Amino acid sequence: MKTMIKSICLVAGMLVASVASAQSTEEILAKHEAAMGGADKWATVKTAVVKNKFSVQGMDIDSKTSLIIGKSFRQEVEVMGNKIITVIDGDKGWMNRPAMMGGTGEPEDMPADQVKMAGSQKTLGSILTNAKKDGYKIELVSKEKLDGADVYLLTVTKPSGEDSKVYVSTATNFVVKTQTKVQANGQEIDSEVSFSNYKMVNGLAFPYTVETANPMGGMMTVETVSVEINPTIDAAIFAKPSK
């Protein structure tokens, strides 16, 4: 009988812990969503144009990304007088790279795995707000320290099984770091991104400073120059030019 009672108490404790965890996760998501500007306001964003600047090995680089939310994006990167264009339109993609940067100077179709990997760039907002909207599994793992500050560690799991670790500041409720394993060219790559310097644009929060690993070594810092919400964008800019 004592063994049975202990078992019942153990199961009851597990259920309570599970409910508490679920409540905590929902509370964190609600605070984060509010800090970002609110789901209703994000739902009004249909298009955007974002301009960034960064430096790689002493070269100053400017980029412009035009978005039709959830459908298409076009990124133009200018470096040393050359322009690299990358476009995702629905489930297809193409890019145009100059010969000096490994391309042909002509529009080229992107491999399916690259199109899939770049698909997340068709959205705005944080990994958590988008995961909640898409119905992905979000779980609270722990409360811990990151660079001396208190953060919540959550995981986001896609139906494909891809997991991301997401660190949320307890002070600001903003995402400050993500860690994800992604598949590229048949290899698993660790992707780590840090977010800071959040600013409000039309009542919506954007991280104006993003740090990520530089493919050439070290870290790369990307600074946002401007964010334009709901500009008019001609859908023709996403079409692959004929040669």
Residue pairs with C-beta under 8 A, 6 or more apart in sequence:
21 139
21 140
24 140
25 138
25 139
25 140
25 154
28 140
28 152
28 154
28 168
28 173
29 128
29 132
29 138
31 173
32 126
32 128
32 129
32 168
32 173
32 174
32 175
33 39
33 128
33 129
33 132
34 173
35 172
35 173
35 174
35 205
36 42
36 125
36 126
36 129
36 174
36 204
36 205
37 200
37 203
37 204
37 205
38 203
39 129
39 133
41 202
41 203
41 204
42 124
42 125
42 129
42 204
44 230
45 69
45 124
45 204
45 229
45 230
46 68
46 69
46 230
47 66
47 67
47 68
47 69
47 229
47 230
47 231
47 232
47 233
48 66
48 67
48 69
48 124
48 227
48 228
48 229
48 230
48 231
49 64
49 65
49 66
49 67
49 226
49 227
49 228
49 231
49 233
50 64
50 65
50 67
50 224
50 226
50 227
50 228
51 62
51 63
51 64
51 65
51 224
51 225
51 226
51 227
52 62
52 63
52 64
52 65
52 222
52 223
52 224
52 225
53 60
53 61
53 62
53 63
53 222
53 223
53 225
54 61
54 63
54 220
54 221
54 222
54 223
55 61
55 220
55 221
56 79
56 214
56 216
56 220
57 216
59 79
59 80
61 77
61 78
61 79
62 77
62 78
62 225
63 75
63 76
63 77
63 78
64 75
64 76
65 73
65 74
65 75
65 76
65 121
66 73
66 74
66 75
66 233
66 237
67 73
67 122
67 124
67 233
68 122
68 233
68 235
68 238
69 122
69 123
69 124
70 122
70 123
71 89
71 90
71 122
72 87
72 88
72 89
72 90
72 122
72 235
72 238
73 87
73 88
73 121
73 122
73 238
74 85
74 86
74 87
74 237
74 238
75 85
75 86
75 87
75 121
76 83
76 84
76 85
77 83
77 84
77 85
77 86
78 84
79 101
82 98
82 100
82 101
83 96
83 98
84 95
84 96
84 97
84 98
84 101
84 103
85 95
85 96
86 93
86 95
86 110
86 118
87 93
87 94
87 95
87 237
87 238
87 240
88 110
88 115
88 118
88 119
88 121
88 122
89 238
89 239
91 115
92 109
92 110
92 115
93 109
93 110
93 114
93 115
93 118
94 107
94 108
94 109
94 110
94 240
95 103
95 107
95 108
95 110
96 103
96 105
96 106
96 107
96 108
96 241
97 103
97 104
97 105
97 108
98 105
99 105
106 243
107 240
107 241
107 243
109 240
110 118
113 183
113 184
113 185
114 184
117 182
117 183
117 184
120 130
123 130
126 174
126 175
127 156
127 164
127 166
127 175
127 178
128 138
128 154
128 156
128 166
128 168
128 175
131 138
131 156
132 138
136 156
136 157
136 158
136 159
137 155
137 156
137 157
138 154
138 155
138 156
138 157
139 154
139 155
139 157
140 152
140 153
140 154
141 153
141 154
141 155
141 165
142 152
142 153
143 150
143 151
143 152
143 153
143 170
144 150
144 151
144 153
145 151
146 167
146 176
146 177
149 169
149 170
149 171
149 176
150 169
150 170
150 171
151 167
151 168
151 169
151 170
151 176
151 177
152 167
152 168
152 170
153 165
153 166
153 167
154 165
154 166
154 167
154 168
155 163
155 164
155 165
155 166
156 163
156 164
156 166
157 163
157 164
162 180
162 181
162 182
163 180
163 181
164 178
164 179
164 180
165 178
165 179
165 180
166 175
166 177
166 178
167 175
167 176
167 177
167 178
168 174
168 175
168 176
169 175
169 176
172 198
174 195
174 198
174 205
174 207
175 195
175 207
176 194
176 195
176 196
177 192
177 193
177 194
177 195
178 191
178 192
178 193
178 195
179 190
179 191
179 192
180 190
180 191
180 192
181 188
181 189
181 190
181 191
182 188
182 189
182 191
183 189
191 212
191 213
192 212
192 213
193 210
193 211
193 212
194 210
194 211
194 212
195 207
195 209
195 210
196 207
196 209
196 211
197 207
197 208
197 209
198 205
198 206
198 207
198 208
199 205
199 206
199 208
199 224
200 206
201 227
201 229
202 229
204 229
206 224
206 227
207 224
208 223
208 224
209 221
209 222
209 223
209 224
210 221
210 222
210 224
211 219
211 220
211 221
211 222
212 219
212 220
212 222
213 219
213 220
214 220
